[in-house]
Amino acid sequence: MDIVIIGTGNVAHCFGQLLKLHGHQVKQVVGRNPEHVRELSEMLNSTFTTDLMDINMDADVYLLAVSDAAIPELNDQLRLGKRIVAHTAGAVPLSAISRISINTGVLYPLQSIRKELKNYPPIPIMLEAGNDEVLKRLQAVAGSIASRITIADSDQRLKYHFTAVLCNNFTNHLFAEAKAFCDREQLDFSLLQPIIKETFDRLERHAPETVQTGPALRNDETTMALHRTLLAGNEQLKRVYEVMSEAIYQLHKK
């Protein structure tokens, strides 16, 4: 199919390259930043524009791979009539693009994507569509990108987005805090890599609540008190430690 991608960020790069790899043609890249839009269009062998008035009107699908905050502005400014338009956001409802076209959908990648990656990880795709024809067309597009396709409405997708934040964004921040502590204390963060890997490998075989370990699970106040002494002067991380420890204890004390 012929695709127009609006946006030049991580998702636009990922989707553009995967679509091109699987035989689709990205006819045009649309974006605000001239340098970024030119860079992506050259990568995809497509035309480009920074003006919504110059958008190509002959594509099969228009993908809005932009930030959540940019979607309302596009809904106000972009008019594509009956053309199929889909946004790629997890926490934005389908109705947010209702003024752009009468044929709207969502193609949301439930994955952490960085355009710097040379090899993209498996990408589950969540689809929502305003009608059966849009759904059929988006399924064809998603089949070129997805490791798995799931139909999810806006409410379900928001809940998945929330759990993805817990699983990915929050855990990554904890790794960043651990590394910062190691750097301050002149410790080797790489020694933690095996336990980090094991933590995630276990989830392929066990439910997370069945493999919890640590002093909070045991209500080992002596050890936790020692940990708190290490956090003197870092009240924010200390609060995180206390909240997480209490949450673990409350979940498993039953």
N, C-alpha and C positions, 0 to 999 in steps of 0.2 A: 504493500500500500504506500501511498504518498502521504508523508507526515510533515506537519509544521510544528516545530518545538518553540514554545515561548518561554524563555528563561535560559540562563547560561551557567547555573550552579551545578552542584554535585549530581542531582537527579537528571538534569538535562544532559550532562556529559555521559552518564551511565546509560540512560535510555537511548540516547542518540547513537552511541557506539554499538550497543547490542542490537538495535533495530537495523542499523546498516549491515552489521555482520550477518544477520539472518534474512537479508534480501529486500528489506524495505528501503524506500528512498526518503531521506529527510530533504524535502524540497527547499525548506527555508528555516533559518534560525532567527528569532526575534528577541531583542534584548535592549536594555537601556545603555549599557556601557559599550561604546564602539569597539574598544580593544577586545573585550571578552566575547562579544558576539562574532567578531571577525575570526578570532582564534577557534571557536567551536565550529563555525561554518566551514573553515578550511579543513578541519579535522574530518568533517562529515561530507565534504565535497558538495556543499549546498550554497544557495544564495543567503543573504542576510539583510536585515533592516533594523533600524532603531526607531522606526516610525510605525505605529499601529495602523496608520492610514495606508501604508504600503504593503500590508500583509497579503500573502498569496492566497487567493480565494479558490484555488483548484485542488486542494488537498482532500484526502479521505478522512483524516483525523487530525485534530488540533490538540496538542498536549500542553497544558499550562503547568510547566515545571518551574514554578516560582515560589517565593516564600509565602507563608500564610498571610502575612501582612499585605502582600501585593495583590491578593485575589480580589478584595473589594474594589480596588481601583480599576482592575481589568473588567469587573462586572459593570462598572459605570461607563467605561470608555469603549470596550470592544463589542462589536456587533457582527455576528457571523450567521444570522438567519437560521437556516435549517441544518447547517454543517455540524458534524459531530465534534463536540468539545469535551475534554475531560481534564480535571485537575488531578494533582498527584499528592495532595496533602492528607495527613491522617486525622487531624483535629478540625477540619473544615467540612461543614455539611455540603451535600450535593446542591442544596438550594442556593448556596453562595454564588453560583455562576448562572443562575436562572435567566438573567437578562441578556447573557451573551448569545444564547441559542436556545431553540426549543428542543434540541437533542443533546442532552448533557449526561455526563457520567463521571466516575472517579476511578483512577487507576493508581492505587496506593502501594508503594513498595514497603513491606514490613521488614526493613533491613537498614542497617547503618551503612551509608554509602559515601565514599570519598572519591572525588574525581582523580586524585593522585594515584589511586590503586591501579596496578597493571592488570590484575586478575580480579574480577568481581566475585564476591561470595554468592552462594545460592540466594535467590530473591523470591520469597513468597509475595504474591500480588493479591491485593484485595480489590474486588470490583464492585461497583454500584452503577446502575444505569437507570435513566428515566423511562426507558421503554425497551422492548425486546430487540429491536433493530440495533440500538446503541450497544446493548449488552453483547450481541453477537459480534459486532465490529471490534469492541474492546477485548473480547476473548481472543480474537485473532491477533491483535496487537500484543496482548499479555503473553500469549503462547510463545512469542519470540524472546521474552525476557524472563519469565517466571520459572522457578523451580516447582511452584505449586500455586494454583489459582483457587481463591475462595470468594464466594459472593457474600458481601457484608454491607448492611445498611449503615447510614451515617452514625447512628447510636452505637452500633457494634464496633465500627471502625475507631471511634473515639476511645472506647474502652481498650481496644487492642493497642492504640497509640499510647495510652497511659501506662499499660503494662510494659510496653517496649521501653518507655522512659525509665521505669524501675529497673528492668533487666539490663539495659545497655548504658544509658546516660548516668544513672546513679552509681552503678558498679564501676564504671570507668572513672568517675570522680573519686571513688574510694581508692582505686589504684593510684590515681594522681596524688592523693593525700599520703598514701603509703610511700610512694617514691620521694615526695618532698621531705617526709620525715627521715627516710634513709639518707637522703642527700645532706640534711642538716646534721645527722649523727654520724656521718661518714661510714654508712653501711652499704653493702652491695645489694641493690634492688634485684639484680638478676638471680639471686639465691631464692627469691620468692616465685620465680617463674614456674617451677614444677608444681607448687601448691595451687597457683592460679589455674594452670592447665588442668590439674586433677579436679578442681572445683567444677569446671565446666564439662569435663569428660564424664563425670558421674551423672550429669543430668540426662545423658543419652540412655542411661540404664536404670535410673532411679528417680522417683519423685523427690523434689528438693527438700520437703519437710522430713523425709525419712533418713536423710544423710547429714543432718545438721550436727555440728560438733562445736566445741569451744567452751570457754568459762561461763558465758551467760546461760547456756543450756544446763550446765551443772549447778548454776547459782553459786559459783565459786567466787565469793566476795573478796577473799584474800587476794587472788590473782587480779581481779578487776580493780581493786584498790591500788595495786602496784601499777597497773596500766594508767590509771588516772594521774598518778604522780608524774608520769612521762609527759602528760599533756598540760602541765602547768604553763600558763602563758598562752595557750591556744584554746581559748574558751569555745570557739566555734566547733572545732573538731571534738572537744570534750563533750559538747552537747550531742553531737552525732553519735559518739561512742555510747553515751548513756541511753539515748533514745533507742538505738539499735539493740543494745543489750537487754533493755526492758522489753522490747517487742519480741525478741527471741524467747526470753523467759516466759512471757505471758502466753505465747503460742504453744509452748511445749510443757507447761506445768500441769496441763489437764491429765 
